[in-house]
């Protein structure tokens, strides 16, 4: 890689890292706020963050491409919204497949993402309990 490419890659990583720190902090703040407003029980904070993040992803993806602001996508979409909720990226990928007419692929992606991710979590908990119990 050349020096210009290395510098560009470094700036991309820093942009994502800064945006991710902002998004993660916003997610934490939203969780604290929802906990104070409605208490615990149903994971309303995570549901709210997922819906808001997905909504904002939809707004920004169209806005950035229509206004020629794609250079902000790493900071806003991958960083801030990715740190706020990875569900927004999941939603965008599923919608993109659907919009391209790849309905079966979109459905498979959604099904596999949910089932395999939850299965991975269950497996991780099971192994951790066996090892550290």
N, C-alpha and C positions, 0 to 999 in steps of 0.2 A: 504494500500500500504506500502511496505517496503521502507527503506531509500534509497536503491540503485535504486529502481523504481522511487521514487520521484526525486532523483538527475538526473536520465536519462531523465525524463519528463521535468524537468526544463531546462536541456541543450538543449533538442529538441525545446522548446519554444524560448529559447535565440537564437538558430541557425536560426530559421525561422524569428524571429524579426530582427536580424542583416541583414540577406539576404533581407528581405522585405524593410528595410531602404535603402539598396544599390539599389535594383530594383526600388523603388519608386523615388529615386533621379535620377536614369538614365532615367526613363520615363519623369520626369519633365524637365531634361536637353534636351532630344530629342524633347520635345514639344517646348521649347524655341528656339532651333536650327532651327527646321522646320518653326516656325513662322517668324524667321529672314530671312530665305532663300526664302520662298515662300509666306509669308503673311498669312492672315486668309482667311476664306471662306470654302473650302472643308476640312474636318478633316483629312488631309494627315498625320499629326503627329501620330494620334491614329491608323490610318490604317497601317502606317509604323511600329510602335511599335508592333502591333498585329501580323504582318507578321514576323518580325524579332524574336519576342519572341517565336512564334510557331515554326519557323525554328530551333532556338537554343534549344527548348524543344525536338524536334525530334532528334537532334544531341546528346544531353546530355543523354536522356533516353537510347539510344542504347550504347553509350560510357560507361556510369556508370555501366551498367549491364554486358557488355562484359569485362570490366576491374576490376570488383569486387569493384567498388567504390560507392556502393549503400548508404553507410553511409554519402555521400555528398548530397543525394537527397533532404533532408529537406532544407538544406542551399541553394542549387542551384535551384532546381525545384520549391519547395513551396515558398521559401524565395525570392531569386533574381528574378527568372522568374515570380513568382506569383505577386511580387511587381511591376515588369516591366509591366506585362500585365496578367490579369487573363484569357485572351483569350487563352493563351498558354495551360493552364490547361484544359480549355473547349475543345480545339482542340485535346489534348491528350486523353481525355475521349471519345470523339466522335470517334476518330481513333481506340482506343482500342476496343470499341464495334463493329466497322466495321471489324476489324482484327479477332475478335472472331467469325465472321460470323453472328453476331446479327445486320443485316442490317436494319431491321425495327426498332429495338430499337435505333440504331444510328440516323436514320432519325427522329424518334420521339423526341429524346434528343435534336437534333439540332433545330428542329421546335419549341418545347416547350421552350427551352432556349431563343431563340430570341423573340418569341411572348410574352411569359409570363414575361420575363425581361423588355421588352419595355412597356408592359401593367402595370407592377409594377411601373415603372418610371412615366408613365402618371398618374396613380392613385395617387402617392405621390405628384406630382406637383399639381394636381387638389385639393387634400385635403389641401395642404399647402396654396394654393391661397385662398381657402375658409376660412381657419382659420386665416391667417396672412395678408389678403388683406385689 
